[in-house]
């Protein structure tokens, strides 16, 4: 199990779950809530690092005070900086998947002095994925109508546990290359449930103007970008774009994955993390 800590910072109290030994790596997602079960993505880094899995503002037992700060990426990065300082780290790595990967890019833009390296995948550096027909979030995608219905149901406090589980499974299946990989997805304890108020903030307040591409060429942080070739949320070409724009990035392709290489190509993803940890150790 992961060890829970409540970290007091100048921006509020934040819930952090830690596991592993070695240099620190921060892991989080823009609108997910974690618990002592940890997270399959974060677990990949535990053999090589001391991993700190963060519940952002409004998630779990972290502060939900939005009187001064909000749920946006900028304030999320500043909250992470406050957590880093409270934990006493001069610098740490940052790893994020999907909107966690988008947050990783933003972190390296805003505080390059604090991020030793970043790992980011299943991501886009702008809102362009919303207009790509291969993305389930695009109106032209055949699954778009259904995913919008599922998201509306998940936001509805009157929806039953059974409805939420069924909807979450359907969403997951849209994001897997092979349906049989769903059994692997649910085979072990995990956490990372969607926090609707943070998802809504991202979707309606931030996403319409989200575009980090002009700033990425100036980022010198070592970046390990990855993408699933059949990603139905953030199509693979956007991982390629981010890697091309970053000055110091490598791109790893998972050729038998949709949005979740950590599930669909678990062994290869483990090798990917081991290799980057070895590269970091000799720098």
C-alpha positions in Angstrom: 0.0 0.0 0.0 1.0 3.6 -0.5 1.8 5.8 2.5 -0.5 8.7 3.0 0.8 12.1 4.0 -1.0 15.4 4.5 1.5 18.1 3.4 1.0 21.6 4.8 2.1 24.3 2.3 1.6 28.0 1.9 -1.2 27.3 -0.6 -3.1 24.8 1.6 -2.9 21.2 2.8 -2.4 18.5 0.1 -2.8 14.7 0.3 0.2 12.8 -1.0 0.7 9.1 -1.3 4.4 7.9 -1.4 6.1 4.7 -2.2 9.6 3.5 -3.2 13.2 4.7 -2.7 15.6 6.9 -4.5 15.3 10.3 -6.2 11.9 11.9 -6.0 9.4 11.7 -8.8 6.0 13.5 -8.7 3.0 11.8 -10.4 -0.5 13.3 -10.8 -3.4 13.8 -13.2 -5.3 17.0 -13.8 -8.7 15.7 -12.7 -8.2 12.3 -10.9 -8.4 11.4 -7.3 -6.0 8.8 -5.8 -6.0 6.7 -2.6 -3.8 4.2 -0.8 -4.1 1.7 -3.6 -1.8 4.0 -5.7 -2.0 4.0 -9.4 -0.9 1.6 -12.2 1.0 4.4 -14.0 2.7 5.6 -10.9 3.6 2.1 -9.8 5.8 1.7 -12.9 8.3 4.2 -11.4 8.4 2.7 -7.9 11.3 0.3 -8.5 13.6 3.2 -9.4 12.4 6.3 -7.6 10.6 7.6 -4.5 7.2 8.3 -6.1 4.9 11.0 -4.7 1.4 10.6 -6.0 -0.4 13.9 -5.5 -4.1 14.7 -5.0 -4.5 18.1 -6.5 -6.8 20.8 -5.1 -10.3 19.5 -4.7 -9.3 15.8 -4.8 -9.3 13.4 -1.8 -8.3 15.1 1.4 -6.5 18.0 -0.3 -7.7 21.5 0.2 -10.7 22.5 -1.9 -10.4 26.2 -1.2 -10.8 28.1 -4.5 -11.3 31.6 -3.0 -7.9 32.6 -4.2 -6.6 29.8 -6.4 -8.4 27.6 -9.0 -8.4 24.2 -10.6 -6.5 25.3 -13.7 -3.1 24.1 -14.9 -1.2 27.3 -13.8 -2.4 27.1 -10.2 -2.0 23.3 -10.2 1.7 23.8 -11.1 2.1 26.4 -8.4 0.4 24.0 -5.9 2.9 21.3 -7.0 5.8 23.7 -6.5 4.5 24.5 -2.9 4.4 20.7 -2.2 7.9 20.2 -3.6 9.2 23.0 -1.3 7.3 21.6 1.7 8.8 18.2 1.1 12.3 19.7 1.0 13.3 18.8 -2.6 15.5 21.1 -4.6 14.4 19.3 -7.8 12.3 16.3 -8.8 11.1 14.4 -11.8 7.6 14.7 -13.0 5.5 12.0 -14.8 2.0 12.4 -16.1 -0.3 10.6 -18.5 -3.1 12.2 -20.6 -3.9 15.6 -18.9 -1.2 14.7 -16.5 1.2 14.8 -19.5 -0.2 18.1 -20.5 0.4 19.3 -16.9 4.0 18.0 -17.2 4.6 20.2 -20.3 3.2 23.2 -18.4 5.3 22.5 -15.4 8.5 22.5 -17.5 7.5 25.8 -19.1 6.7 27.6 -15.8 9.4 26.1 -13.5 12.2 24.5 -15.5 14.5 24.9 -12.6 12.4 22.5 -10.5 11.9 19.6 -13.0 14.9 17.4 -13.5 13.1 15.4 -16.3 9.6 14.8 -17.4 7.7 11.7 -18.7 4.6 12.5 -20.6 2.3 10.6 -22.9 -1.3 10.2 -24.2 -1.2 13.9 -24.5 -1.6 16.9 -26.7 0.1 20.3 -26.4 -3.0 22.1 -27.5 -6.8 21.7 -27.9 -6.4 20.4 -31.4 -7.2 16.8 -30.4 -10.8 18.0 -29.8 -11.0 18.6 -33.6 -9.3 15.4 -34.8 -11.8 12.8 -36.1 -9.8 10.0 -34.6 -10.5 11.3 -31.1 -13.6 10.3 -29.2 -13.9 13.9 -28.1 -14.4 15.2 -31.6 -17.9 15.7 -32.9 -17.1 13.8 -36.1 -16.0 10.7 -34.2 -18.7 7.9 -34.1 -18.2 7.4 -30.3 -18.6 11.1 -29.5 -22.3 11.1 -28.8 -22.0 8.2 -26.4 -18.9 9.6 -24.6 -20.8 12.8 -23.9 -23.7 10.9 -22.5 -21.3 9.0 -20.2 -19.6 12.1 -19.0 -23.0 13.7 -18.3 -24.0 10.7 -16.3 -20.8 10.7 -14.3 -21.4 14.4 -13.4 -24.9 13.6 -12.3 -25.0 13.0 -8.5 -28.2 11.0 -8.8 -26.6 8.4 -11.0 -26.3 5.0 -9.4 -23.1 3.1 -8.6 -24.1 0.5 -11.2 -24.6 3.2 -13.9 -21.3 4.8 -13.0 -19.4 1.5 -13.2 -21.0 0.5 -16.5 -20.3 4.0 -18.0 -16.7 3.9 -16.8 -16.2 0.5 -18.3 -17.6 1.6 -21.6 -15.3 4.7 -21.6 -12.3 2.4 -20.8 -13.2 0.0 -23.6 -13.2 2.9 -26.1 -9.6 3.7 -25.0 -8.2 0.1 -25.4 -6.7 -1.3 -28.5 -7.9 -4.8 -27.6 -11.1 -5.4 -25.6 -9.5 -8.4 -23.7 -7.0 -6.0 -22.1 -9.8 -4.7 -19.9 -9.4 -7.7 -17.7 -5.8 -6.7 -17.1 -6.9 -3.1 -16.4 -9.2 -4.2 -13.5 -7.0 -7.1 -12.3 -5.2 -5.2 -9.5 -6.0 -2.6 -6.9 -5.8 0.9 -8.5 -7.2 4.4 -8.0 -7.7 7.5 -10.1 -11.4 8.2 -10.2 -12.6 11.2 -12.2 -13.3 14.4 -10.2 -16.0 16.1 -12.2 -15.5 19.6 -11.0 -11.9 19.6 -12.1 -12.8 18.0 -15.4 -15.5 20.6 -16.0 -13.0 23.4 -15.2 -10.5 22.0 -17.7 -13.2 21.4 -20.3 -15.0 24.7 -20.2 -12.6 27.2 -18.7 -9.2 26.2 -19.9 -9.4 23.9 -22.9 -10.9 26.4 -25.4 -7.7 28.5 -25.3 -5.2 25.7 -24.4 -2.1 25.9 -26.6 1.4 25.3 -25.2 3.0 24.8 -28.7 4.6 28.3 -29.0 6.4 27.9 -25.7 7.7 24.3 -26.1 10.8 25.0 -28.3 12.3 27.1 -25.4 11.9 24.2 -22.9 15.3 22.5 -22.3 14.2 20.0 -19.7 14.9 16.4 -20.7 11.6 14.9 -21.9 10.6 11.3 -22.4 7.4 11.5 -24.6 5.4 8.4 -25.5 2.2 7.6 -27.3 0.0 4.7 -28.2 -0.3 4.3 -32.0 -4.1 3.8 -31.8 -4.8 6.4 -29.1 -8.5 7.3 -29.4 -8.4 10.2 -26.9 -5.3 12.1 -27.9 -4.3 10.7 -31.3 -0.7 9.5 -31.6 0.3 12.4 -34.0 0.0 14.8 -31.1 2.7 12.9 -29.1 4.9 13.2 -32.2 4.2 16.9 -32.4 5.1 17.5 -28.7 8.3 15.5 -29.1 9.3 17.4 -32.2 8.6 20.8 -30.6 10.6 20.1 -27.4 14.4 20.8 -27.7 15.5 17.8 -25.6 13.0 15.0 -26.1 12.8 11.4 -27.2 9.7 9.7 -28.5 8.7 6.1 -27.6 5.9 4.5 -29.7 3.6 1.7 -28.3 2.5 0.0 -31.5 -0.2 -2.2 -29.9 -1.8 0.4 -27.6 -4.7 2.8 -27.6 -4.7 5.4 -24.7 -3.2 3.1 -22.1 0.2 1.6 -23.0 0.8 0.9 -19.3 -2.0 -1.6 -19.4 -1.8 -2.9 -23.0 2.0 -3.2 -23.3 2.8 -3.4 -19.6 6.2 -5.2 -20.1 7.3 -2.8 -22.8 6.2 0.2 -20.6 8.2 -1.2 -17.7 11.3 -1.4 -19.9 10.7 2.1 -21.1 10.7 3.4 -17.5 13.8 1.2 -16.6 15.7 2.6 -19.6 15.0 6.2 -18.8 15.9 5.7 -15.2 19.3 4.3 -16.3 19.8 7.2 -18.6 19.0 9.6 -15.8 21.4 7.9 -13.4 24.4 8.5 -15.7 23.6 12.2 -16.4 
